Amino acid sequence: MILALVVVTALAFDFTNGFHDTANAMATSIATKALRPRTAVALSGVLNLIGAFLSVEVALTVTNAVVKIQDKSGAPKAELLAHGGSGLLLIVLAGLVGGIVWNLLTWLVGLPSSSSHALFGGLIGATVAGLGWAGVNWNGDGSKLDGVVGKVLLPAVLSPLIAALVAAGGTWLIFKVTNGIAARFTERGFKWGQIGSASLVSLAHGTNDAQKTMGVITLALIASGDWSDTKNIPLWVKVACALAIALGTYLGGWRIIRTLGKGLTDINPAQGTAAQSGAAAVILASSQLGFALSTTHVATGSVLGSGLGRPGAAVRWAVAGRMVAAWLITLPAAGLIGAAMWWIGHLIGGLAGAVVVFLLLVAASVAMWLRSRTQQVSAENVNDDWDARPDAPVAGHSADTVLAESAVTEPAPVAAAN
């Protein structure tokens, strides 16, 4: 029963990962109207589904790089696998809850934070709570940069910087080459370029993010004794995770799409092509190396770089600052939630503890969904101007409602709350 709860929760995380990260691939194409919003998310969903089957390197990283599931001899740790593996299963369940709650919270306020770091933060927090600091696989076997440090933390720092540099250089080169050519000859071509590069990002996202949930479910199967191969992933796990992330992607995380497509910088088709091409290159290279990087960090870094590389373009640094702040606190915040969930489940004990943790997740999810209904962002208003007047109604709501929403979040233009 606990294993079943873990699998269901893991697929729920995969689903939230899908709609949370749709913006990474499609925000710029939607912002420049290269693709209609509904068409964009449908295309992204299909390509995420395909990408999930192209590699398993990241999934194996998740299975082996966070929790020390083996002792020095290579055998599974007895304390993790005791009592049907319930110790490890509770750690995985609590970590997943930490990731989902943080994903939904950042979606609610429209911040493109990292689903990957939410997952890893939740798992690390629950592992530390359950096994102590030594239970986390910080640096692999010590002979090379591996584990959490080499596979998660270093890519988190380097990937957005590399993506920003690649996108800035690509954007500058595009405008240099096309200088003097009439816009009517280039805009249509770059919109087609955006569709191609956005498709590549969606494919790359499937090769990286869908596999993280595959790794988590495989970890749970190892704990329960239903799987022992730490070098492969069961086929049914691949299929289930691919479908979950594809469905989530199709749902579309419109709040985050709006922030990334309209809030960071005003994007034209040439910028979008450069940003998405740079993001796809970084994500695909990292997937082959087994780095469980944040596609959100890469995509945001690319969009920021495209703004810096375009002559005369303005970057909204206040919005960028909010994003960076979310990046910095994602891993520890999700870790604290994961640790708290482990303590609750552990104090109650057994199946009852796991059920209580699951019900707390359901309650938090419903509460945030109901809160989101007070000011909706959808395919119909995702492309509204970012710098709207604070008293301008949004998505069919009255000015009073909009002002109330603005006061709850921050004294910025109301569109920023989306």
Sequence and secondary structure as in RCSB ss.txt:
>XXXX:A:sequence
MILALVVVTALAFDFTNGFHDTANAMATSIATKALRPRTAVALSGVLNLIGAFLSVEVALTVTNAVVKIQDKSGA
PKAELLAHGGSGLLLIVLAGLVGGIVWNLLTWLVGLPSSSSHALFGGLIGATVAGLGWAGVNWNGDGSKLDGVVG
KVLLPAVLSPLIAALVAAGGTWLIFKVTNGIAARFTERGFKWGQIGSASLVSLAHGTNDAQKTMGVITLALIASG
DWSDTKNIPLWVKVACALAIALGTYLGGWRIIRTLGKGLTDINPAQGTAAQSGAAAVILASSQLGFALSTTHVAT
GSVLGSGLGRPGAAVRWAVAGRMVAAWLITLPAAGLIGAAMWWIGHLIGGLAGAVVVFLLLVAASVAMWLRSRTQ
QVSAENVNDDWDARPDAPVAGHSADTVLAESAVTEPAPVAAAN
>XXXX:A:secstr
 HHHHHHHHHHHHHHHHHHHHHHHHHHHHHHTTSS HHHHHHHHHHHHHHHTTS  HHHHHHHHHSB  B TTSS
B HHHHHHHHHHHHHHHHHHHHHHHHHHHHHHHTT    HHHHHHHHHHHHHHHHH GGGB SSTTSSSS HHII
IIIHHHHHHHHHHHHHHHHHHHHHHHHTTTS HHHHHHHHHHHHHHHHHHHHHHHHHHHHHHHHHHHHHHHHHHT
S   TT   HHHHHHHHHHHHHHHHH  HHHHHIIIIISB   HHHHHHHHHHHHHHHHHHHHHT    HHHHHH
HHHHHHHHHSTT  B HHHHHHHHHHHHHHHHHHHHHHHHHHHHHHHH HHHHHHHHHHHHHHHHHHHHHHHTTS
   TTTTTS SS  TTS  TT  HHHHHHHHHHH SS GGGG 
